[in-house]
Amino acid sequence: MENKIAILSIVVNQKTAENIDQLNSLLHDYQDMIVGRMGIPYRERKVSLIAVIVDGLEDDINSLSGKLGMVPNVTVKTSYANTKDDR
């Protein structure tokens, strides 16, 4: 299997210490495939928006995305990059 490049778009609603700790713990568990991360708190709307760029096996990316999506008040969408090797 080849590595894929993807971006995980994460929206965290109604931040609590518990769901932030769970989210950060999961990202730590998958740190070897994380290329970069950018988080923006949108205080007026009481959400945080996080973009995580990953490079890894599709099964691992899907596993991380699924686990993040099970954290309360967290929504995740995964978009894969089309690289010339994928065509």
N, C-alpha and C positions, 0 to 999 in steps of 0.2 A: 504494500500500500504506500501511496505517496502522501506527503504532507500537503495540506490545504491551507490557504490563507483566508481568514474570515474576520469579520467585525461583529462583536456582540454589542447590541444596543440595549442598554439596561435602564429602566425607569424604576426608581424607588419612591413609592408613595408613603406618606405618613411615617417618616423615619422614626424608628425606635432603636435603642441600643442593641436589642436582640437581633433584629433582622439585619442591621449593618454588620454586626459581629459574624453572623452566619455567612453573609455575602463575602466579607473579607477573608474568612476562613476558607471558603471554597476557592476563591481566587488564589490564595496562598497555596492550596493543594495542587493547583494546576499552573504554578508559576513558571515551570520550565517551558511552556508553550506560549506564554504571554510576551508579546513584542512590546506593547505599550498600553497605557491606560490614561484616560482623561476623564475627570469627573467635574461636573458643574452643578453646584447647588442652586436651585431656583426657589429662593426663600418665599417669594410672593405667592407661589403656587404650591408650596410645601412638598416639593419633589426634588430629587436629585437625578441628574441625567449622566450616565456613565457610558463611555465607549471603550471597549477592550479589544485590541487587535491581537489575534492569535495566529500561530503557525504550528499546525500539528495534524495528527491523523483525524479524519472526519469523525470517527467513532468517539474519540476523546473530546473533540469540540462539541459534538452533540451531547455527550455525557455532561460536560460542564454546563452547557446551556439548559439542559433539563433539570439539573440539580439547582441551578440558580432560579429557575422558574418556579420551583417548589418552595422557595423562601417566601414567607408571608409578605404581601404588599410589594412584590417585585415582579416586573414584567420584562421578558427577554425576547429579542428577535435576533436571529443569526442570518447574516448575509455573507455568502461565499464569493471570493474574488474569482473572476474568470482569468486564469493565466494561460499562456499559450500551451503549457503542458496538459491542461485540462480539456483541450479541444479535440 
